[in-house]
Amino acid sequence: MLRPFLNPELIEAGCDEAGRGCLAGSVYAAAVILPKDYQDERLNDSKQLTARQRETLRTDIERDAVAWAVGIVTAQEIDRINILNASILAMHRAIDQLGVRPQTLIIDGNRFRKYHDIPHTTIVKGDAKYMSIAAASILAKTHRDEYMRTLHAQYPYYGWDHNAGYPTPQHRQGIAQHGLTPYHRLSFNLMGDGQLSFDFS
């Protein structure tokens, strides 16, 4: 059972991202503030859930949360500032949009950049430890998967409707046969050959 809060006396938002290791598409992050009495034993790290479970939980989280928001950083921005900075920026953009200002933040992982004057705690594997981070991981994942399915309709050669832009053999075969799209991250090793796809020097 996941723990409800790290700081139960404060308004606490959990944050997580999705799409960091993808070759294409924006990176998404979510911030979620759950009610103080919230309990849902189904909540877990989004990677441990099926797509159907995630979609059901997304509906419930968006209905029940005190506040939630999703932040997005594009592939072009990722190429300019790198994926670590982009992941943190996506979290900041999610927090920007919250309808309730949190008093503290708990962040999945071990890297974060301070958001204004709000204290934060980074938690490795936090999405498997705290409910609000798990909820954020589910929202980030489901919103991003939905976005990648819309891109798949426009660019059907890469399997984005089921690989979400991750480096699968089908994705790389699509790149080899059909080239790149405006949504590919040019600063990534797209072909898996150790070479960047574009020289940014």
Secondary structure, DSSP 4 states (H G I P E B T S, - for coil): --BS-SSTTS-EEEEEEE-TT-SBS-EEEEEEE--TT---TT---GGGS-HHHHHHHHHHHHHH-SEEEEEEE-HHHHHHH-HHHHHHHHHHHHHHH-SS--SEEEEESS----BTTB-EEEETTGGGTBHHHHHHHHHHHHHHHHHHHHHHHH-TTS-HHHHTT---HHHHHHHHHH---TTB-TTS-TTSSS--SS---
